[in-house]
Amino acid sequence: MQPGEIFEYKLNFPDARIFWYHPHVREDYTQEMGLYGNYHVTKDEYWNKVDG
């Protein structure tokens, strides 16, 4: 990619949970540079309704 170009990832998460992302190319320095993160995936109506 050239500077200024953009791209888009389309991800499919099968379950509601937290997923960890990190690159698999040169992990020895990419993670030290902050190239990692979490995806917190939730579903509507995941928890039961509570009487209030």
PDBQT receptor file of N, H, CA, C and O in Angstrom, charges set to zero:
ATOM      1  N   MET A   1       0.839  -1.182   0.000  1.00  0.00    +0.000 N 
ATOM      2  CA  MET A   1       0.000   0.000   0.000  1.00  0.00    +0.000 C 
ATOM      3  C   MET A   1       0.878   1.237   0.000  1.00  0.00    +0.000 C 
ATOM      4  O   MET A   1       1.961   1.262   0.585  1.00  0.00    +0.000 OA
ATOM      5  N   GLN A   2       0.394   2.225  -0.651  1.00  0.00    +0.000 N 
ATOM      6  H   GLN A   2      -0.485   2.204  -1.127  1.00  0.00    +0.000 HD
ATOM      7  CA  GLN A   2       1.081   3.507  -0.696  1.00  0.00    +0.000 C 
ATOM      8  C   GLN A   2       0.508   4.431   0.380  1.00  0.00    +0.000 C 
ATOM      9  O   GLN A   2      -0.646   4.272   0.779  1.00  0.00    +0.000 OA
ATOM     10  N   PRO A   3       1.303   5.394   0.851  1.00  0.00    +0.000 N 
ATOM     11  CA  PRO A   3       0.778   6.346   1.838  1.00  0.00    +0.000 C 
ATOM     12  C   PRO A   3      -0.489   7.023   1.321  1.00  0.00    +0.000 C 
ATOM     13  O   PRO A   3      -0.558   7.449   0.168  1.00  0.00    +0.000 OA
ATOM     14  N   GLY A   4      -1.478   7.112   2.189  1.00  0.00    +0.000 N 
ATOM     15  H   GLY A   4      -1.422   6.766   3.126  1.00  0.00    +0.000 HD
ATOM     16  CA  GLY A   4      -2.742   7.747   1.829  1.00  0.00    +0.000 C 
ATOM     17  C   GLY A   4      -3.790   6.792   1.299  1.00  0.00    +0.000 C 
ATOM     18  O   GLY A   4      -4.964   7.154   1.220  1.00  0.00    +0.000 OA
ATOM     19  N   GLU A   5      -3.397   5.577   0.932  1.00  0.00    +0.000 N 
ATOM     20  H   GLU A   5      -2.444   5.282   0.996  1.00  0.00    +0.000 HD
ATOM     21  CA  GLU A   5      -4.369   4.593   0.463  1.00  0.00    +0.000 C 
ATOM     22  C   GLU A   5      -5.091   3.979   1.664  1.00  0.00    +0.000 C 
ATOM     23  O   GLU A   5      -4.561   3.967   2.775  1.00  0.00    +0.000 OA
ATOM     24  N   ILE A   6      -6.289   3.476   1.436  1.00  0.00    +0.000 N 
ATOM     25  H   ILE A   6      -6.720   3.486   0.534  1.00  0.00    +0.000 HD
ATOM     26  CA  ILE A   6      -7.058   2.853   2.502  1.00  0.00    +0.000 C 
ATOM     27  C   ILE A   6      -7.476   1.451   2.077  1.00  0.00    +0.000 C 
ATOM     28  O   ILE A   6      -7.449   1.109   0.895  1.00  0.00    +0.000 OA
ATOM     29  N   PHE A   7      -7.858   0.652   3.057  1.00  0.00    +0.000 N 
ATOM     30  H   PHE A   7      -7.879   0.930   4.017  1.00  0.00    +0.000 HD
ATOM     31  CA  PHE A   7      -8.388  -0.674   2.797  1.00  0.00    +0.000 C 
ATOM     32  C   PHE A   7      -9.400  -1.008   3.876  1.00  0.00    +0.000 C 
ATOM     33  O   PHE A   7      -9.497  -0.305   4.881  1.00  0.00    +0.000 OA
ATOM     34  N   GLU A   8     -10.143  -2.063   3.676  1.00  0.00    +0.000 N 
ATOM     35  H   GLU A   8     -10.065  -2.634   2.859  1.00  0.00    +0.000 HD
ATOM     36  CA  GLU A   8     -11.197  -2.430   4.616  1.00  0.00    +0.000 C 
ATOM     37  C   GLU A   8     -11.143  -3.929   4.866  1.00  0.00    +0.000 C 
ATOM     38  O   GLU A   8     -11.029  -4.728   3.936  1.00  0.00    +0.000 OA
ATOM     39  N   TYR A   9     -11.226  -4.293   6.138  1.00  0.00    +0.000 N 
ATOM     40  H   TYR A   9     -11.319  -3.644   6.893  1.00  0.00    +0.000 HD
ATOM     41  CA  TYR A   9     -11.353  -5.692   6.530  1.00  0.00    +0.000 C 
ATOM     42  C   TYR A   9     -12.820  -5.976   6.812  1.00  0.00    +0.000 C 
ATOM     43  O   TYR A   9     -13.517  -5.137   7.383  1.00  0.00    +0.000 OA
ATOM     44  N   LYS A  10     -13.284  -7.134   6.423  1.00  0.00    +0.000 N 
ATOM     45  H   LYS A  10     -12.717  -7.816   5.960  1.00  0.00    +0.000 HD
ATOM     46  CA  LYS A  10     -14.620  -7.588   6.807  1.00  0.00    +0.000 C 
ATOM     47  C   LYS A  10     -14.429  -8.823   7.664  1.00  0.00    +0.000 C 
ATOM     48  O   LYS A  10     -13.922  -9.846   7.204  1.00  0.00    +0.000 OA
ATOM     49  N   LEU A  11     -14.846  -8.711   8.925  1.00  0.00    +0.000 N 
ATOM     50  H   LEU A  11     -15.257  -7.880   9.299  1.00  0.00    +0.000 HD
ATOM     51  CA  LEU A  11     -14.641  -9.785   9.890  1.00  0.00    +0.000 C 
ATOM     52  C   LEU A  11     -15.971 -10.388  10.296  1.00  0.00    +0.000 C 
ATOM     53  O   LEU A  11     -16.987  -9.695  10.352  1.00  0.00    +0.000 OA
ATOM     54  N   ASN A  12     -15.959 -11.665  10.575  1.00  0.00    +0.000 N 
ATOM     55  H   ASN A  12     -15.134 -12.227  10.529  1.00  0.00    +0.000 HD
ATOM     56  CA  ASN A  12     -17.141 -12.363  11.051  1.00  0.00    +0.000 C 
ATOM     57  C   ASN A  12     -16.801 -13.006  12.387  1.00  0.00    +0.000 C 
ATOM     58  O   ASN A  12     -15.922 -13.865  12.463  1.00  0.00    +0.000 OA
ATOM     59  N   PHE A  13     -17.494 -12.593  13.433  1.00  0.00    +0.000 N 
ATOM     60  H   PHE A  13     -18.208 -11.895  13.371  1.00  0.00    +0.000 HD
ATOM     61  CA  PHE A  13     -17.282 -13.163  14.756  1.00  0.00    +0.000 C 
ATOM     62  C   PHE A  13     -18.454 -14.080  15.077  1.00  0.00    +0.000 C 
ATOM     63  O   PHE A  13     -19.590 -13.611  15.142  1.00  0.00    +0.000 OA
ATOM     64  N   PRO A  14     -18.216 -15.367  15.279  1.00  0.00    +0.000 N 
ATOM     65  CA  PRO A  14     -19.311 -16.317  15.466  1.00  0.00    +0.000 C 
ATOM     66  C   PRO A  14     -19.978 -16.250  16.837  1.00  0.00    +0.000 C 
ATOM     67  O   PRO A  14     -21.128 -16.665  16.974  1.00  0.00    +0.000 OA
ATOM     68  N   ASP A  15     -19.298 -15.748  17.834  1.00  0.00    +0.000 N 
ATOM     69  H   ASP A  15     -18.363 -15.411  17.722  1.00  0.00    +0.000 HD
ATOM     70  CA  ASP A  15     -19.821 -15.757  19.195  1.00  0.00    +0.000 C 
ATOM     71  C   ASP A  15     -19.612 -14.405  19.860  1.00  0.00    +0.000 C 
ATOM     72  O   ASP A  15     -18.769 -13.610  19.447  1.00  0.00    +0.000 OA
ATOM     73  N   ALA A  16     -20.400 -14.168  20.898  1.00  0.00    +0.000 N 
ATOM     74  H   ALA A  16     -21.085 -14.814  21.234  1.00  0.00    +0.000 HD
ATOM     75  CA  ALA A  16     -20.208 -12.973  21.723  1.00  0.00    +0.000 C 
ATOM     76  C   ALA A  16     -19.115 -13.277  22.735  1.00  0.00    +0.000 C 
ATOM     77  O   ALA A  16     -19.275 -14.151  23.586  1.00  0.00    +0.000 OA
ATOM     78  N   ARG A  17     -18.013 -12.562  22.642  1.00  0.00    +0.000 N 
ATOM     79  H   ARG A  17     -17.883 -11.852  21.950  1.00  0.00    +0.000 HD
ATOM     80  CA  ARG A  17     -16.885 -12.709  23.564  1.00  0.00    +0.000 C 
ATOM     81  C   ARG A  17     -15.832 -11.671  23.215  1.00  0.00    +0.000 C 
ATOM     82  O   ARG A  17     -16.063 -10.816  22.361  1.00  0.00    +0.000 OA
ATOM     83  N   ILE A  18     -14.708 -11.737  23.852  1.00  0.00    +0.000 N 
ATOM     84  H   ILE A  18     -14.521 -12.432  24.546  1.00  0.00    +0.000 HD
ATOM     85  CA  ILE A  18     -13.604 -10.829  23.546  1.00  0.00    +0.000 C 
ATOM     86  C   ILE A  18     -12.573 -11.592  22.720  1.00  0.00    +0.000 C 
ATOM     87  O   ILE A  18     -12.137 -12.680  23.097  1.00  0.00    +0.000 OA
ATOM     88  N   PHE A  19     -12.196 -11.010  21.600  1.00  0.00    +0.000 N 
ATOM     89  H   PHE A  19     -12.550 -10.126  21.294  1.00  0.00    +0.000 HD
ATOM     90  CA  PHE A  19     -11.204 -11.601  20.714  1.00  0.00    +0.000 C 
ATOM     91  C   PHE A  19      -9.945 -10.743  20.739  1.00  0.00    +0.000 C 
ATOM     92  O   PHE A  19     -10.029  -9.519  20.833  1.00  0.00    +0.000 OA
ATOM     93  N   TRP A  20      -8.794 -11.372  20.657  1.00  0.00    +0.000 N 
ATOM     94  H   TRP A  20      -8.726 -12.367  20.580  1.00  0.00    +0.000 HD
ATOM     95  CA  TRP A  20      -7.496 -10.712  20.681  1.00  0.00    +0.000 C 
ATOM     96  C   TRP A  20      -6.947 -10.666  19.269  1.00  0.00    +0.000 C 
ATOM     97  O   TRP A  20      -6.922 -11.684  18.578  1.00  0.00    +0.000 OA
ATOM     98  N   TYR A  21      -6.505  -9.490  18.833  1.00  0.00    +0.000 N 
ATOM     99  H   TYR A  21      -6.525  -8.663  19.395  1.00  0.00    +0.000 HD
ATOM    100  CA  TYR A  21      -5.891  -9.332  17.513  1.00  0.00    +0.000 C 
ATOM    101  C   TYR A  21      -4.435  -8.968  17.682  1.00  0.00    +0.000 C 
ATOM    102  O   TYR A  21      -4.087  -8.141  18.525  1.00  0.00    +0.000 OA
ATOM    103  N   HIS A  22      -3.585  -9.581  16.884  1.00  0.00    +0.000 N 
ATOM    104  H   HIS A  22      -3.867 -10.253  16.199  1.00  0.00    +0.000 HD
ATOM    105  CA  HIS A  22      -2.198  -9.158  16.752  1.00  0.00    +0.000 C 
ATOM    106  C   HIS A  22      -1.669  -9.684  15.428  1.00  0.00    +0.000 C 
ATOM    107  O   HIS A  22      -2.101 -10.745  14.976  1.00  0.00    +0.000 OA
ATOM    108  N   PRO A  23      -0.753  -8.974  14.802  1.00  0.00    +0.000 N 
ATOM    109  CA  PRO A  23      -0.220  -9.424  13.522  1.00  0.00    +0.000 C 
ATOM    110  C   PRO A  23       0.708 -10.622  13.697  1.00  0.00    +0.000 C 
ATOM    111  O   PRO A  23       1.350 -10.782  14.736  1.00  0.00    +0.000 OA
ATOM    112  N   HIS A  24       0.766 -11.443  12.684  1.00  0.00    +0.000 N 
ATOM    113  H   HIS A  24       0.245 -11.313  11.841  1.00  0.00    +0.000 HD
ATOM    114  CA  HIS A  24       1.645 -12.606  12.721  1.00  0.00    +0.000 C 
ATOM    115  C   HIS A  24       2.918 -12.381  11.902  1.00  0.00    +0.000 C 
ATOM    116  O   HIS A  24       3.666 -13.322  11.636  1.00  0.00    +0.000 OA
ATOM    117  N   VAL A  25       3.156 -11.151  11.511  1.00  0.00    +0.000 N 
ATOM    118  H   VAL A  25       2.549 -10.386  11.727  1.00  0.00    +0.000 HD
ATOM    119  CA  VAL A  25       4.370 -10.806  10.772  1.00  0.00    +0.000 C 
ATOM    120  C   VAL A  25       5.274 -10.019  11.715  1.00  0.00    +0.000 C 
ATOM    121  O   VAL A  25       4.882  -8.963  12.211  1.00  0.00    +0.000 OA
ATOM    122  N   ARG A  26       6.445 -10.512  11.959  1.00  0.00    +0.000 N 
ATOM    123  H   ARG A  26       6.764 -11.370  11.557  1.00  0.00    +0.000 HD
ATOM    124  CA  ARG A  26       7.445  -9.859  12.819  1.00  0.00    +0.000 C 
ATOM    125  C   ARG A  26       6.860  -9.460  14.172  1.00  0.00    +0.000 C 
ATOM    126  O   ARG A  26       6.902  -8.292  14.561  1.00  0.00    +0.000 OA
ATOM    127  N   GLU A  27       6.317 -10.446  14.880  1.00  0.00    +0.000 N 
ATOM    128  H   GLU A  27       6.284 -11.394  14.564  1.00  0.00    +0.000 HD
ATOM    129  CA  GLU A  27       5.739 -10.196  16.196  1.00  0.00    +0.000 C 
ATOM    130  C   GLU A  27       6.762  -9.639  17.173  1.00  0.00    +0.000 C 
ATOM    131  O   GLU A  27       6.389  -9.018  18.168  1.00  0.00    +0.000 OA
ATOM    132  N   ASP A  28       8.033  -9.849  16.907  1.00  0.00    +0.000 N 
ATOM    133  H   ASP A  28       8.336 -10.353  16.098  1.00  0.00    +0.000 HD
ATOM    134  CA  ASP A  28       9.067  -9.379  17.829  1.00  0.00    +0.000 C 
ATOM    135  C   ASP A  28       9.083  -7.862  17.963  1.00  0.00    +0.000 C 
ATOM    136  O   ASP A  28       9.518  -7.346  18.993  1.00  0.00    +0.000 OA
ATOM    137  N   TYR A  29       8.626  -7.142  16.962  1.00  0.00    +0.000 N 
ATOM    138  H   TYR A  29       8.273  -7.561  16.125  1.00  0.00    +0.000 HD
ATOM    139  CA  TYR A  29       8.574  -5.684  17.130  1.00  0.00    +0.000 C 
ATOM    140  C   TYR A  29       7.196  -5.087  16.879  1.00  0.00    +0.000 C 
ATOM    141  O   TYR A  29       6.924  -3.991  17.369  1.00  0.00    +0.000 OA
ATOM    142  N   THR A  30       6.315  -5.754  16.139  1.00  0.00    +0.000 N 
ATOM    143  H   THR A  30       6.536  -6.644  15.740  1.00  0.00    +0.000 HD
ATOM    144  CA  THR A  30       5.013  -5.134  15.862  1.00  0.00    +0.000 C 
ATOM    145  C   THR A  30       4.166  -4.986  17.117  1.00  0.00    +0.000 C 
ATOM    146  O   THR A  30       3.460  -3.988  17.267  1.00  0.00    +0.000 OA
ATOM    147  N   GLN A  31       4.221  -5.951  18.015  1.00  0.00    +0.000 N 
ATOM    148  H   GLN A  31       4.794  -6.761  17.893  1.00  0.00    +0.000 HD
ATOM    149  CA  GLN A  31       3.456  -5.818  19.252  1.00  0.00    +0.000 C 
ATOM    150  C   GLN A  31       4.060  -4.743  20.146  1.00  0.00    +0.000 C 
ATOM    151  O   GLN A  31       3.331  -4.036  20.842  1.00  0.00    +0.000 OA
ATOM    152  N   GLU A  32       5.371  -4.615  20.135  1.00  0.00    +0.000 N 
ATOM    153  H   GLU A  32       5.963  -5.189  19.570  1.00  0.00    +0.000 HD
ATOM    154  CA  GLU A  32       6.017  -3.543  20.909  1.00  0.00    +0.000 C 
ATOM    155  C   GLU A  32       5.614  -2.163  20.385  1.00  0.00    +0.000 C 
ATOM    156  O   GLU A  32       5.627  -1.185  21.133  1.00  0.00    +0.000 OA
ATOM    157  N   MET A  33       5.254  -2.084  19.092  1.00  0.00    +0.000 N 
ATOM    158  H   MET A  33       5.243  -2.878  18.484  1.00  0.00    +0.000 HD
ATOM    159  CA  MET A  33       4.818  -0.823  18.495  1.00  0.00    +0.000 C 
ATOM    160  C   MET A  33       3.337  -0.551  18.750  1.00  0.00    +0.000 C 
ATOM    161  O   MET A  33       2.821   0.494  18.353  1.00  0.00    +0.000 OA
ATOM    162  N   GLY A  34       2.657  -1.477  19.404  1.00  0.00    +0.000 N 
ATOM    163  H   GLY A  34       3.076  -2.326  19.727  1.00  0.00    +0.000 HD
ATOM    164  CA  GLY A  34       1.249  -1.266  19.716  1.00  0.00    +0.000 C 
ATOM    165  C   GLY A  34       0.288  -1.814  18.685  1.00  0.00    +0.000 C 
ATOM    166  O   GLY A  34      -0.887  -1.446  18.682  1.00  0.00    +0.000 OA
ATOM    167  N   LEU A  35       0.763  -2.693  17.805  1.00  0.00    +0.000 N 
ATOM    168  H   LEU A  35       1.718  -2.992  17.808  1.00  0.00    +0.000 HD
ATOM    169  CA  LEU A  35      -0.109  -3.247  16.771  1.00  0.00    +0.000 C 
ATOM    170  C   LEU A  35      -0.826  -4.481  17.299  1.00  0.00    +0.000 C 
ATOM    171  O   LEU A  35      -0.562  -5.604  16.871  1.00  0.00    +0.000 OA
ATOM    172  N   TYR A  36      -1.724  -4.252  18.225  1.00  0.00    +0.000 N 
ATOM    173  H   TYR A  36      -1.939  -3.340  18.573  1.00  0.00    +0.000 HD
ATOM    174  CA  TYR A  36      -2.541  -5.315  18.793  1.00  0.00    +0.000 C 
ATOM    175  C   TYR A  36      -3.793  -4.670  19.383  1.00  0.00    +0.000 C 
ATOM    176  O   TYR A  36      -3.840  -3.454  19.564  1.00  0.00    +0.000 OA
ATOM    177  N   GLY A  37      -4.790  -5.473  19.677  1.00  0.00    +0.000 N 
ATOM    178  H   GLY A  37      -4.751  -6.461  19.530  1.00  0.00    +0.000 HD
ATOM    179  CA  GLY A  37      -5.987  -4.909  20.279  1.00  0.00    +0.000 C 
ATOM    180  C   GLY A  37      -7.031  -5.973  20.533  1.00  0.00    +0.000 C 
ATOM    181  O   GLY A  37      -6.829  -7.150  20.236  1.00  0.00    +0.000 OA
ATOM    182  N   ASN A  38      -8.153  -5.540  21.087  1.00  0.00    +0.000 N 
ATOM    183  H   ASN A  38      -8.317  -4.583  21.328  1.00  0.00    +0.000 HD
ATOM    184  CA  ASN A  38      -9.255  -6.427  21.418  1.00  0.00    +0.000 C 
ATOM    185  C   ASN A  38     -10.499  -6.039  20.628  1.00  0.00    +0.000 C 
ATOM    186  O   ASN A  38     -10.721  -4.868  20.322  1.00  0.00    +0.000 OA
ATOM    187  N   TYR A  39     -11.293  -7.033  20.312  1.00  0.00    +0.000 N 
ATOM    188  H   TYR A  39     -11.113  -7.985  20.561  1.00  0.00    +0.000 HD
ATOM    189  CA  TYR A  39     -12.635  -6.835  19.779  1.00  0.00    +0.000 C 
ATOM    190  C   TYR A  39     -13.604  -7.365  20.826  1.00  0.00    +0.000 C 
ATOM    191  O   TYR A  39     -13.576  -8.550  21.160  1.00  0.00    +0.000 OA
ATOM    192  N   HIS A  40     -14.451  -6.499  21.340  1.00  0.00    +0.000 N 
ATOM    193  H   HIS A  40     -14.474  -5.536  21.070  1.00  0.00    +0.000 HD
ATOM    194  CA  HIS A  40     -15.463  -6.913  22.316  1.00  0.00    +0.000 C 
ATOM    195  C   HIS A  40     -16.774  -7.070  21.558  1.00  0.00    +0.000 C 
ATOM    196  O   HIS A  40     -17.409  -6.081  21.192  1.00  0.00    +0.000 OA
ATOM    197  N   VAL A  41     -17.176  -8.307  21.326  1.00  0.00    +0.000 N 
ATOM    198  H   VAL A  41     -16.661  -9.110  21.623  1.00  0.00    +0.000 HD
ATOM    199  CA  VAL A  41     -18.355  -8.607  20.518  1.00  0.00    +0.000 C 
ATOM    200  C   VAL A  41     -19.513  -8.934  21.448  1.00  0.00    +0.000 C 
ATOM    201  O   VAL A  41     -19.407  -9.821  22.295  1.00  0.00    +0.000 OA
ATOM    202  N   THR A  42     -20.623  -8.212  21.289  1.00  0.00    +0.000 N 
ATOM    203  H   THR A  42     -20.710  -7.491  20.602  1.00  0.00    +0.000 HD
ATOM    204  CA  THR A  42     -21.817  -8.464  22.100  1.00  0.00    +0.000 C 
ATOM    205  C   THR A  42     -22.988  -8.778  21.171  1.00  0.00    +0.000 C 
ATOM    206  O   THR A  42     -22.966  -8.457  19.983  1.00  0.00    +0.000 OA
ATOM    207  N   LYS A  43     -23.993  -9.404  21.734  1.00  0.00    +0.000 N 
ATOM    208  H   LYS A  43     -24.011  -9.666  22.700  1.00  0.00    +0.000 HD
ATOM    209  CA  LYS A  43     -25.224  -9.683  20.998  1.00  0.00    +0.000 C 
ATOM    210  C   LYS A  43     -26.388  -9.040  21.730  1.00  0.00    +0.000 C 
ATOM    211  O   LYS A  43     -26.417  -9.014  22.960  1.00  0.00    +0.000 OA
ATOM    212  N   ASP A  44     -27.347  -8.520  20.975  1.00  0.00    +0.000 N 
ATOM    213  H   ASP A  44     -27.324  -8.541  19.976  1.00  0.00    +0.000 HD
ATOM    214  CA  ASP A  44     -28.574  -8.017  21.587  1.00  0.00    +0.000 C 
ATOM    215  C   ASP A  44     -29.293  -9.178  22.246  1.00  0.00    +0.000 C 
ATOM    216  O   ASP A  44     -29.280 -10.300  21.741  1.00  0.00    +0.000 OA
ATOM    217  N   GLU A  45     -29.918  -8.897  23.376  1.00  0.00    +0.000 N 
ATOM    218  H   GLU A  45     -29.928  -7.985  23.787  1.00  0.00    +0.000 HD
ATOM    219  CA  GLU A  45     -30.674  -9.915  24.110  1.00  0.00    +0.000 C 
ATOM    220  C   GLU A  45     -29.799 -11.067  24.583  1.00  0.00    +0.000 C 
ATOM    221  O   GLU A  45     -30.288 -12.184  24.745  1.00  0.00    +0.000 OA
ATOM    222  N   TYR A  46     -28.524 -10.817  24.804  1.00  0.00    +0.000 N 
ATOM    223  H   TYR A  46     -28.126  -9.909  24.672  1.00  0.00    +0.000 HD
ATOM    224  CA  TYR A  46     -27.626 -11.873  25.274  1.00  0.00    +0.000 C 
ATOM    225  C   TYR A  46     -27.949 -12.264  26.712  1.00  0.00    +0.000 C 
ATOM    226  O   TYR A  46     -27.934 -13.446  27.057  1.00  0.00    +0.000 OA
ATOM    227  N   TRP A  47     -28.242 -11.271  27.552  1.00  0.00    +0.000 N 
ATOM    228  H   TRP A  47     -28.255 -10.311  27.273  1.00  0.00    +0.000 HD
ATOM    229  CA  TRP A  47     -28.576 -11.541  28.960  1.00  0.00    +0.000 C 
ATOM    230  C   TRP A  47     -30.087 -11.615  29.118  1.00  0.00    +0.000 C 
ATOM    231  O   TRP A  47     -30.831 -11.001  28.354  1.00  0.00    +0.000 OA
ATOM    232  N   ASN A  48     -30.532 -12.366  30.106  1.00  0.00    +0.000 N 
ATOM    233  H   ASN A  48     -29.928 -12.865  30.727  1.00  0.00    +0.000 HD
ATOM    234  CA  ASN A  48     -31.963 -12.453  30.410  1.00  0.00    +0.000 C 
ATOM    235  C   ASN A  48     -32.464 -11.110  30.932  1.00  0.00    +0.000 C 
ATOM    236  O   ASN A  48     -31.719 -10.337  31.533  1.00  0.00    +0.000 OA
ATOM    237  N   LYS A  49     -33.756 -10.855  30.683  1.00  0.00    +0.000 N 
ATOM    238  H   LYS A  49     -34.362 -11.483  30.195  1.00  0.00    +0.000 HD
ATOM    239  CA  LYS A  49     -34.379  -9.656  31.236  1.00  0.00    +0.000 C 
ATOM    240  C   LYS A  49     -34.488  -9.790  32.752  1.00  0.00    +0.000 C 
ATOM    241  O   LYS A  49     -34.660 -10.895  33.267  1.00  0.00    +0.000 OA
ATOM    242  N   VAL A  50     -34.387  -8.665  33.469  1.00  0.00    +0.000 N 
ATOM    243  H   VAL A  50     -34.247  -7.767  33.051  1.00  0.00    +0.000 HD
ATOM    244  CA  VAL A  50     -34.459  -8.665  34.921  1.00  0.00    +0.000 C 
ATOM    245  C   VAL A  50     -35.660  -7.819  35.334  1.00  0.00    +0.000 C 
ATOM    246  O   VAL A  50     -35.861  -6.716  34.825  1.00  0.00    +0.000 OA
ATOM    247  N   ASP A  51     -36.456  -8.353  36.264  1.00  0.00    +0.000 N 
ATOM    248  H   ASP A  51     -36.293  -9.249  36.677  1.00  0.00    +0.000 HD
ATOM    249  CA  ASP A  51     -37.584  -7.580  36.796  1.00  0.00    +0.000 C 
ATOM    250  C   ASP A  51     -37.035  -6.463  37.672  1.00  0.00    +0.000 C 
ATOM    251  O   ASP A  51     -36.160  -6.696  38.505  1.00  0.00    +0.000 OA
ATOM    252  N   GLY A  52     -37.547  -5.251  37.485  1.00  0.00    +0.000 N 
ATOM    253  H   GLY A  52     -38.258  -5.062  36.809  1.00  0.00    +0.000 HD
ATOM    254  CA  GLY A  52     -37.004  -4.127  38.222  1.00  0.00    +0.000 C 
ATOM    255  C   GLY A  52     -37.863  -3.560  39.225  1.00  0.00    +0.000 C 
ATOM    256  O   GLY A  52     -37.479  -2.602  39.897  1.00  0.00    +0.000 OA
TER     257      GLY A  52
